[in-house]
Amino acid sequence: MTEVGEKIVSLLPQLRRFAIGLCGDVSQADDLVQTACEKAIKNQNQWQEGTRLDSWVFRIIQNLHLDHSRANTIRRDYALNTAHQAENCVDGVRALESRYDLGVVGHGLDQLSLSQRSILLMVCVEDMSYRQVAQTLDIPLGTVMSRLARARQHLHRILSPDSSGTIASKNKNHTDPTKVVNNVR
């Protein structure tokens, strides 16, 4: 295996989390990561030594997902694999509420644009700094901050009560959506 291939293998957990956040489906995310890794290894001569390999592969994943989304005319249901959380929870009510909250947030994430969702996932799930996101996506820092702010506002609007008091979550003890998104790390 080449040095680049070995470095990509070490990035697999991050790449997989990012892909799951974009796709909303574990098996589709695994396929996306596999395709991106194959493409990266096949085209490793296009990666410039001294630049961040993770940024390059993140962009490959994002571009592949965008290409797939454009080709796919039927919107997929957003599904989260939370079986491991249910096994670790002693309190069944808490586990159910957590699963429900994650489903609601997942549905909200699915309604964001790809650029907003990508930045939100990189900051809130991957715990990347704004500067790291800007470097990864090769966009200005101000663009990262404005897209992140718009993503959080949009997600908050989706998950907050409307004028009639109806909320996306029927649970009256529903957690603040910004806290849920910021705690998904």
N, C-alpha and C positions, 0 to 999 in steps of 0.2 A: 504494500500500500504506500502511496506517495505521502510526503509530509503534509500536503494540503488535505488529502483524504483523512489522515489521522486527526488533523485539526477539526475537520468537519464532524468527525465521529464524536469528538469531545463537546461539540455544540448541539448535539441531537436533542437533549432535554429542553433547551431553550427554543430550538426550532420547532419542536413538537408542540410546546405550550402556545407559541405564537400562532402556529397553524390551526390548532384547535380553536383558539379565540377567533380566528378569521372564518373558519368553516362552520364551526358549531357542531361538528360531527367527528368523532374520534377516527373512524375508519377513513373518511375523506381526508382528514388532516394527515394521517399516516401516509396515504397515497401522495398527498401534496409534498410532504417532506421527502419522501423517497424520490419523487420526480425532480425536486429541487436539488437534492444531493447528487443524483445522477447527472443533471445538467451542470452543476458546479464542478464535479470531478471531470466530466467530459470537456468542459471549457475552462479548466483551471489556468490555462495559459492567458486567459483574459483578465484574471485577477492580478492586480499589481502588488508585488511584494512591498511591504511597508504600509499598506492600507489595511483597514480592518476587514478581516475575513467574515466576521459575523454580520457586519453591515451589508456586505456583498450578498451573502446567502439570504439574509432577511429580505433584501430587495428582490432576489430571485423568487422567493416564496410569494411575496406580495404581488409581483407581476404575473406569476402563474395563476394565482387565485383570481386576480382581476381578469385575466384572459378567460378563465373558466366561467367566471360570473357573467361575463358578456355573452358567452356562448350558451349559457344555461338560461332559458326563458322562464322556467318554472322555479319559483323561489322555494328553497328547502325549508322545512321546519327546523327550528333550532332545538337541538337536543344536547343535554349535558350528561356526562357520565358521572353520576354521583354515588355509585354503589359503594365505593371505598369510604365515603363519608358516613353512609348509613351504618356500615360495619363498625366504625369507630365511635359512634354516638351511643351513649347509654340511654339517654332520654329520647324516646321515640317521637314525642311531640316536637322537641327541638330539632330532631333530624328532619322531620317532615316540613317544619317551617323553614329550615335552612334550604332544603331542596326546592321548596316553592319559591323562596326569595331568589335563589340562583336562577331558577327558570324564568322568573319575571325579569331579572336583570339581563339574562341571556336574550330574552325576547326584545328588550330595549336595545341591547347592543346590535342585534340583528337589523334594527331599523336605522342605525347610523350609517352614514356614507362610509365607504371603504377607507378613505383618508382619515376621517375622524376616528373610526374604530381602530385602525392600525396604531395611531398615536396614543389613544386611550389605553390600548392593550400594552404597548411598549412602556408607558409610564406607570400604569397601575398594576399590571401583572408581572412584567419583566423588571420593574423597579429601575428603569433607565432614567437618567437625568434628561432634562429638556435638551441640553447640549448634545448628549449622546444620541438622542432621537434625531435631532437636526442633522448630525453627521451621518447617521445611519441612512436616513432618507434623502440626504443631500438637499435639504431645504433650509431656508433661514430660520433662526431661532424664534423670531417673532411669529412666523407662520405656525411653528409647532405650538406656541403658547395660544395663539388665537384659535387654531383648530381644536386644541384640547379644551379650551374654555367653551367653545360652541358645542363640542361633544358632550361635555358635562351638563351644560344647560339643556341640550336636547334630551339627554337621558333623564334629567331631573323633571322636565316637562312630561315626558312619557310616563314616568313612575309616580308623579305627584297627583293629588286629588284635583279634579277639574271643578268648574264652578258648581256642579250639581253634587259635589262631594264624592263622586265615584272615583275610585283609584284603580290603577291597573291591578293592584293586589287587593283582594277582598279581605285580607287579614288586617284588622284594625290596629294590630301591634306591629305593622310592617316597618321594617328598618328604613332609615333614611337612605335613599338610593346612592347618594354620593359616598356614604360610609360603606355600603356593601361593595361598590366598585373599588373603593380605595383599599378595602380589606381583602380583596381577591388577589392574594399574592402567593 
